[in-house]
């Protein structure tokens, strides 16, 4: 997940904050990617308490293939 949040382009996201909740079908960890344009995104391993704008549920291999 570190590679994903570091490469996220936050310049076109709507609003002041955009939160993505990521769960994996093949791994127990959960992640929140919090983007506050125009700065870079932050990766959280605990719920930051912000409203979730997008929920993503996938396996790790698929997410990595889409990223590439």
C-alpha positions as a Markdown table, in Angstrom:
| # | Residue | x | y | z |
|---|---|---|---|---|
| 1 | Unk | 0.0 | 0.0 | 0.0 |
| 2 | Unk | 2.9 | 2.4 | 0.5 |
| 3 | Unk | 3.6 | 2.4 | -3.2 |
| 4 | Unk | 0.0 | 3.2 | -4.0 |
| 5 | Unk | -0.4 | 6.2 | -1.7 |
| 6 | Unk | 2.9 | 7.7 | -2.7 |
| 7 | Unk | 1.9 | 7.8 | -6.4 |
| 8 | Unk | -1.6 | 9.1 | -5.9 |
| 9 | Unk | -2.2 | 12.3 | -7.8 |
| 10 | Unk | -4.4 | 14.4 | -5.5 |
| 11 | Unk | -4.7 | 17.4 | -7.8 |
| 12 | Unk | -8.0 | 16.4 | -9.4 |
| 13 | Unk | -9.8 | 14.9 | -6.3 |
| 14 | Unk | -13.1 | 16.5 | -5.3 |
| 15 | Unk | -13.4 | 18.4 | -2.1 |
| 16 | Unk | -11.0 | 19.2 | 0.7 |
| 17 | Unk | -10.5 | 15.6 | 1.8 |
| 18 | Unk | -11.0 | 12.3 | 0.0 |
| 19 | Unk | -10.8 | 9.0 | 1.9 |
| 20 | Unk | -10.5 | 5.5 | 0.4 |
| 21 | Unk | -11.0 | 2.5 | 2.6 |
| 22 | Unk | -9.1 | -0.6 | 1.4 |
| 23 | Unk | -9.7 | -4.2 | 2.5 |
| 24 | Unk | -8.2 | -7.3 | 1.0 |
| 25 | Unk | -9.8 | -10.7 | 0.5 |
| 26 | Unk | -6.5 | -12.4 | 1.0 |
| 27 | Unk | -5.0 | -10.5 | 3.9 |
| 28 | Unk | -6.5 | -9.4 | 7.3 |
| 29 | Unk | -5.1 | -5.8 | 7.3 |
| 30 | Unk | -7.2 | -2.8 | 6.5 |
| 31 | Unk | -6.0 | 0.6 | 5.2 |
| 32 | Unk | -7.3 | 4.1 | 4.8 |
| 33 | Unk | -5.8 | 6.4 | 2.2 |
| 34 | Unk | -6.5 | 10.0 | 3.1 |
| 35 | Unk | -5.9 | 12.6 | 0.4 |
| 36 | Unk | -6.1 | 16.3 | 1.2 |
| 37 | Unk | -5.4 | 18.2 | -2.1 |
| 38 | Unk | -3.0 | 19.7 | -3.0 |
| 39 | Unk | -0.7 | 17.8 | -0.6 |
| 40 | Unk | 0.2 | 14.2 | -0.9 |
| 41 | Unk | -1.9 | 11.3 | 0.5 |
| 42 | Unk | -1.5 | 9.7 | 3.9 |
| 43 | Unk | -1.7 | 6.0 | 4.6 |
| 44 | Unk | -3.4 | 5.0 | 7.8 |
| 45 | Unk | -3.6 | 1.5 | 9.4 |
| 46 | Unk | -6.2 | 2.6 | 12.0 |
| 47 | Unk | -9.5 | 4.3 | 11.2 |
| 48 | Unk | -8.7 | 8.1 | 11.0 |
| 49 | Unk | -12.4 | 8.9 | 11.7 |
| 50 | Unk | -13.1 | 10.6 | 8.4 |
| 51 | Unk | -16.1 | 9.8 | 6.2 |
| 52 | Unk | -15.2 | 7.2 | 3.6 |
| 53 | Unk | -15.7 | 8.3 | 0.0 |
| 54 | Unk | -14.7 | 5.1 | -1.7 |
| 55 | Unk | -14.5 | 1.5 | -0.4 |
| 56 | Unk | -12.2 | -0.9 | -2.3 |
| 57 | Unk | -12.3 | -4.7 | -1.6 |
| 58 | Unk | -9.9 | -6.8 | -3.7 |
| 59 | Unk | -7.0 | -9.2 | -3.4 |
| 60 | Unk | -3.5 | -7.9 | -3.2 |
| 61 | Unk | -2.4 | -9.3 | -6.6 |
| 62 | Unk | -5.2 | -7.7 | -8.5 |
| 63 | Unk | -4.6 | -4.3 | -6.9 |
| 64 | Unk | -1.0 | -4.5 | -7.8 |
| 65 | Unk | -1.8 | -5.5 | -11.5 |
| 66 | Unk | -4.2 | -2.6 | -11.8 |
| 67 | Unk | -1.6 | -0.3 | -10.4 |
| 68 | Unk | 1.0 | -1.4 | -12.9 |
